[in-house]
């Protein structure tokens, strides 16, 4: 797989997944990430990278077994559905944050 110009590298990708704005030198990579085919899948995958550790920490909280399973599951399902439903708005916001314009709707 070839690298896209402006690829932020592993640390930059973590910052990007957490919602931080990347420097202007990464603008073309951001444009590709948010406008090329498969952008919804990449958006959901980034969300999973953030939520899986959070859910694992929630599972470590004290309480009955059913609660230690239900709380992380509820957090995971609710947040994933929220991201899936609002994907277009999240993309538009991230594009705006990086000084880019969303593609025209056809």
BAKEDO-664859 format. One line per 10 residues: their letters; for each residue y, z, x of N, C-alpha, C, O. Coordinates in nm, 3 decimals, always signed. Layout:
BEGIN
a> Y Z X Y Z X Y Z X Y Z X; ...
//
This chain:
BEGIN
xxxxxxxxxx> -0.118 +0.000 +0.085 +0.000 +0.000 +0.000 +0.124 +0.000 +0.089 +0.134 +0.081 +0.181; +0.217 -0.089 +0.062 +0.338 -0.097 +0.142 +0.441 +0.003 +0.091 +0.446 +0.037 -0.028; +0.522 +0.047 +0.184 +0.628 +0.141 +0.147 +0.749 +0.063 +0.097 +0.782 -0.042 +0.150; +0.812 +0.116 -0.003 +0.931 +0.055 -0.061 +1.051 +0.101 +0.022 +1.056 +0.217 +0.062; +1.149 +0.013 +0.047 +1.268 +0.057 +0.121 +1.333 +0.178 +0.053 +1.348 +0.181 -0.069; +1.369 +0.275 +0.134 +1.431 +0.396 +0.081 +1.332 +0.503 +0.041 +1.371 +0.602 -0.021; +1.203 +0.485 +0.074 +1.101 +0.586 +0.040 +1.144 +0.719 +0.100 +1.167 +0.728 +0.221; +1.156 +0.824 +0.019 +1.208 +0.952 +0.068 +1.111 +1.034 +0.151 +1.153 +1.133 +0.211; +0.985 +0.997 +0.158 +0.888 +1.076 +0.233 +0.838 +1.193 +0.149 +0.886 +1.215 +0.038; +0.742 +1.269 +0.203 +0.680 +1.377 +0.125 +0.777 +1.486 +0.078 +0.773 +1.525 -0.038
xxxxxxxxxx> +0.863 +1.534 +0.167 +0.955 +1.641 +0.128 +1.057 +1.590 +0.026 +1.091 +1.662 -0.069; +1.105 +1.469 +0.045 +1.199 +1.410 -0.050 +1.135 +1.389 -0.186 +1.201 +1.406 -0.289; +1.008 +1.352 -0.187 +0.937 +1.332 -0.315 +0.922 +1.464 -0.390 +0.929 +1.468 -0.512; +0.901 +1.573 -0.316 +0.891 +1.705 -0.380 +1.026 +1.741 -0.442 +1.032 +1.788 -0.556; +1.132 +1.720 -0.366 +1.266 +1.748 -0.420 +1.293 +1.664 -0.545 +1.348 +1.713 -0.643; +1.254 +1.537 -0.539 +1.274 +1.445 -0.651 +1.193 +1.490 -0.773 +1.241 +1.486 -0.885; +1.070 +1.534 -0.750 +0.985 +1.581 -0.860 +1.043 +1.706 -0.925 +1.026 +1.728 -1.045; +1.112 +1.787 -0.847 +1.174 +1.908 -0.901 +1.307 +1.881 -0.969 +1.369 +1.972 -1.024; +1.353 +1.754 -0.966 +1.474 +1.717 -1.038 +1.598 +1.705 -0.954 +1.706 +1.683 -1.008; +1.588 +1.720 -0.822 +1.705 +1.708 -0.737 +1.743 +1.561 -0.717 +1.659 +1.472 -0.729
xxxxxxxxxx> +1.870 +1.538 -0.686 +1.919 +1.403 -0.660 +1.892 +1.369 -0.514 +1.915 +1.450 -0.424; +1.842 +1.249 -0.493 +1.816 +1.202 -0.357 +1.943 +1.141 -0.299 +2.031 +1.099 -0.374; +1.952 +1.134 -0.166 +2.070 +1.072 -0.102 +2.082 +0.924 -0.139 +1.983 +0.862 -0.181; +2.201 +0.866 -0.122 +2.222 +0.724 -0.155 +2.127 +0.629 -0.082 +2.098 +0.521 -0.134; +2.079 +0.663 +0.035 +1.990 +0.574 +0.110 +1.856 +0.553 +0.037 +1.782 +0.460 +0.069; +1.824 +0.640 -0.061 +1.699 +0.629 -0.136 +1.718 +0.559 -0.271 +1.627 +0.559 -0.354; +1.834 +0.501 -0.293 +1.867 +0.443 -0.424 +1.770 +0.333 -0.467 +1.730 +0.329 -0.583; +1.732 +0.245 -0.376 +1.640 +0.136 -0.413 +1.503 +0.189 -0.451 +1.438 +0.136 -0.541; +1.458 +0.293 -0.384 +1.329 +0.354 -0.417 +1.335 +0.415 -0.557 +1.243 +0.400 -0.637; +1.446 +0.484 -0.586 +1.463 +0.545 -0.718 +1.467 +0.436 -0.825 +1.405 +0.449 -0.931
xxxxxxxxxx> +1.539 +0.328 -0.798 +1.546 +0.218 -0.894 +1.406 +0.164 -0.923 +1.369 +0.142 -1.038; +1.328 +0.143 -0.817 +1.191 +0.094 -0.836 +1.108 +0.195 -0.915 +1.035 +0.158 -1.007; +1.119 +0.321 -0.880 +1.038 +0.424 -0.944 +1.065 +0.434 -1.094 +0.973 +0.461 -1.172; +1.189 +0.413 -1.133 +1.226 +0.434 -1.273 +1.238 +0.307 -1.357 +1.260 +0.315 -1.478; +1.224 +0.191 -1.295 +1.238 +0.068 -1.373 +1.118 -0.025 -1.362 +1.101 -0.111 -1.449; +1.037 -0.013 -1.262 +0.921 -0.101 -1.248 +0.811 -0.062 -1.347 +0.812 +0.046 -1.405; +0.717 -0.153 -1.364 +0.603 -0.126 -1.453 +0.534 +0.003 -1.408 +0.518 +0.027 -1.289; +0.494 +0.082 -1.503 +0.424 +0.207 -1.473 +0.515 +0.326 -1.454 +0.470 +0.432 -1.408; +0.641 +0.312 -1.488 +0.733 +0.424 -1.467 +0.697 +0.545 -1.552 +0.716 +0.659 -1.508; +0.645 +0.524 -1.672 +0.606 +0.638 -1.756 +0.491 +0.717 -1.692 +0.492 +0.840 -1.692
xxxxxxxxxx> +0.395 +0.645 -1.639 +0.283 +0.712 -1.572 +0.328 +0.792 -1.452 +0.282 +0.904 -1.430; +0.420 +0.735 -1.373 +0.473 +0.808 -1.257 +0.552 +0.931 -1.301 +0.546 +1.035 -1.236; +0.626 +0.918 -1.411 +0.702 +1.032 -1.463 +0.608 +1.145 -1.505 +0.633 +1.261 -1.473; +0.502 +1.111 -1.575 +0.405 +1.213 -1.617 +0.332 +1.272 -1.496 +0.304 +1.392 -1.494; +0.300 +1.190 -1.398 +0.231 +1.239 -1.279 +0.319 +1.338 -1.202 +0.271 +1.442 -1.156; +0.448 +1.306 -1.190 +0.540 +1.401 -1.124 +0.545 +1.532 -1.201 +0.549 +1.639 -1.141; +0.543 +1.523 -1.334 +0.544 +1.645 -1.415 +0.418 +1.728 -1.389 +0.424 +1.851 -1.381; +0.304 +1.661 -1.376 +0.180 +1.733 -1.349 +0.185 +1.802 -1.213 +0.136 +1.914 -1.198; +0.244 +1.737 -1.114 +0.256 +1.798 -0.981 +0.334 +1.929 -0.988 +0.307 +2.022 -0.912; +0.429 +1.937 -1.079 +0.509 +2.059 -1.094 +0.437 +2.162 -1.180 +0.438 +2.281 -1.148
xxxxxxxxxx> +0.374 +2.117 -1.289 +0.318 +2.211 -1.387 +0.184 +2.272 -1.346 +0.156 +2.386 -1.384; +0.102 +2.202 -1.272 -0.029 +2.258 -1.236 -0.014 +2.388 -1.157 -0.080 +2.486 -1.192; +0.071 +2.395 -1.052 +0.088 +2.525 -0.984 +0.144 +2.633 -1.076 +0.106 +2.749 -1.066; +0.236 +2.595 -1.164 +0.293 +2.693 -1.257 +0.184 +2.748 -1.349 +0.178 +2.868 -1.373; +0.099 +2.660 -1.400 -0.009 +2.703 -1.489 -0.111 +2.790 -1.415 -0.165 +2.885 -1.472; -0.137 +2.759 -1.290 -0.228 +2.842 -1.212 -0.171 +2.982 -1.193 -0.244 +3.081 -1.199; -0.041 +2.990 -1.171 +0.023 +3.122 -1.159 +0.019 +3.196 -1.292 -0.003 +3.317 -1.294; +0.039 +3.126 -1.402 +0.030 +3.191 -1.533 -0.110 +3.244 -1.560 -0.127 +3.347 -1.624; -0.211 +3.174 -1.511 -0.349 +3.218 -1.531 -0.381 +3.345 -1.454 -0.477 +3.415 -1.486; -0.301 +3.376 -1.353 -0.323 +3.497 -1.273 -0.259 +3.621 -1.333 -0.281 +3.732 -1.283
xxxxxxxxxx> -0.180 +3.605 -1.437 -0.118 +3.722 -1.498 -0.225 +3.812 -1.559 -0.329 +3.764 -1.605; -0.200 +3.942 -1.561 -0.299 +4.033 -1.618 -0.308 +4.018 -1.769 -0.210 +3.983 -1.836; -0.425 +4.045 -1.821 -0.446 +4.038 -1.964 -0.588 +3.999 -1.995 -0.667 +3.974 -1.903; -0.622 +3.993 -2.122 -0.757 +3.952 -2.160 -0.782 +3.807 -2.118 -0.689 +3.728 -2.101; -0.908 +3.775 -2.104 -0.948 +3.643 -2.056 -0.894 +3.532 -2.147 -0.845 +3.431 -2.098; -0.904 +3.552 -2.277 -0.857 +3.448 -2.368 -0.707 +3.422 -2.349 -0.662 +3.308 -2.359; -0.632 +3.528 -2.323 -0.487 +3.514 -2.303 -0.457 +3.445 -2.170 -0.364 +3.364 -2.160; -0.536 +3.477 -2.068 -0.514 +3.415 -1.936 -0.551 +3.267 -1.938 -0.510 +3.193 -1.848; -0.627 +3.224 -2.036 -0.658 +3.082 -2.050 -0.562 +3.014 -2.148 -0.522 +2.899 -2.127; -0.525 +3.084 -2.254 -0.442 +3.023 -2.360 -0.298 +3.002 -2.316 -0.238 +2.899 -2.348
xxxxxxxxxx> -0.241 +3.096 -2.243 -0.100 +3.085 -2.204 -0.077 +2.964 -2.113 +0.013 +2.884 -2.141; -0.154 +2.948 -2.005 -0.132 +2.828 -1.922 -0.163 +2.698 -1.996 -0.095 +2.597 -1.976; -0.264 +2.700 -2.081 -0.297 +2.580 -2.156 -0.184 +2.542 -2.251 -0.148 +2.425 -2.262; -0.128 +2.641 -2.320 -0.015 +2.615 -2.409 +0.105 +2.561 -2.331 +0.169 +2.465 -2.374; +0.136 +2.622 -2.217 +0.248 +2.575 -2.134 +0.225 +2.432 -2.088 +0.317 +2.350 -2.090; +0.103 +2.402 -2.046 +0.070 +2.269 -1.996 +0.080 +2.164 -2.106 +0.143 +2.060 -2.088; +0.017 +2.191 -2.219 +0.016 +2.093 -2.329 +0.157 +2.073 -2.385 +0.199 +1.960 -2.408; +0.228 +2.182 -2.408 +0.362 +2.171 -2.467 +0.457 +2.096 -2.374 +0.533 +2.011 -2.419; +0.454 +2.128 -2.246 +0.546 +2.062 -2.154 +0.509 +1.916 -2.134 +0.598 +1.831 -2.123; +0.380 +1.885 -2.129 +0.339 +1.746 -2.110 +0.376 +1.662 -2.232 +0.423 +1.549 -2.217
xxxxxxxxxx> +0.356 +1.715 -2.351 +0.396 +1.643 -2.472 +0.548 +1.624 -2.478 +0.595 +1.518 -2.520; +0.622 +1.724 -2.437 +0.768 +1.714 -2.435 +0.813 +1.605 -2.340 +0.901 +1.526 -2.373; +0.754 +1.600 -2.221 +0.790 +1.496 -2.124 +0.751 +1.358 -2.177 +0.826 +1.262 -2.162; +0.635 +1.348 -2.238 +0.591 +1.218 -2.292 +0.684 +1.170 -2.404 +0.715 +1.051 -2.411; +0.727 +1.261 -2.490 +0.813 +1.224 -2.602 +0.954 +1.188 -2.555 +1.015 +1.095 -2.609; +1.006 +1.258 -2.457 +1.144 +1.238 -2.412 +1.151 +1.156 -2.284 +1.253 +1.161 -2.214; +1.048 +1.080 -2.250 +1.043 +1.006 -2.124 +1.162 +0.913 -2.107 +1.220 +0.906 -1.999; +1.199 +0.843 -2.211 +1.311 +0.748 -2.203 +1.442 +0.820 -2.170 +1.520 +0.773 -2.087; +1.466 +0.935 -2.234 +1.587 +1.013 -2.207 +1.584 +1.070 -2.066 +1.687 +1.072 -1.997; +1.469 +1.118 -2.022 +1.457 +1.171 -1.886 +1.484 +1.063 -1.783 +1.551 +1.087 -1.682
xxxxxxxxxx> +1.433 +0.943 -1.808 +1.455 +0.831 -1.716 +1.603 +0.796 -1.713 +1.660 +0.779 -1.605; +1.666 +0.785 -1.829 +1.808 +0.751 -1.834 +1.892 +0.855 -1.760 +1.985 +0.819 -1.688; +1.859 +0.981 -1.777 +1.932 +1.089 -1.710 +1.916 +1.080 -1.558 +2.013 +1.096 -1.484; +1.794 +1.055 -1.513 +1.769 +1.047 -1.370 +1.838 +0.925 -1.309 +1.891 +0.932 -1.198; +1.836 +0.812 -1.381 +1.907 +0.693 -1.333 +2.056 +0.722 -1.321 +2.118 +0.688 -1.220; +2.113 +0.785 -1.423 +2.255 +0.820 -1.421 +2.287 +0.914 -1.305 +2.389 +0.898 -1.238; +2.200 +1.010 -1.280 +2.220 +1.107 -1.172 +2.225 +1.038 -1.036 +2.292 +1.087 -0.944; +2.155 +0.926 -1.023 +2.152 +0.854 -0.896 +2.250 +0.736 -0.895 +2.247 +0.655 -0.803; +2.337 +0.727 -0.995 +2.438 +0.623 -0.999 +2.383 +0.486 -1.034 +2.441 +0.385 -0.995; +2.274 +0.481 -1.109 +2.212 +0.356 -1.150 +2.224 +0.340 -1.300 +2.248 +0.437 -1.372
xxxxxx> +2.207 +0.219 -1.347 +2.214 +0.191 -1.490 +2.075 +0.158 -1.543 +1.999 +0.089 -1.475; +2.042 +0.206 -1.663 +1.911 +0.173 -1.721 +1.901 +0.023 -1.748 +2.002 -0.043 -1.774; +1.780 -0.031 -1.741 +1.765 -0.173 -1.771 +1.797 -0.202 -1.918 +1.781 -0.116 -2.004; +1.842 -0.323 -1.943 +1.874 -0.363 -2.080 +1.750 -0.366 -2.164 +1.643 -0.405 -2.117; +1.763 -0.324 -2.289 +1.651 -0.333 -2.383 +1.645 -0.473 -2.439 +1.749 -0.534 -2.466; +1.527 -0.524 -2.458 +1.513 -0.659 -2.511 +1.448 -0.654 -2.646 +1.426 -0.757 -2.709
//
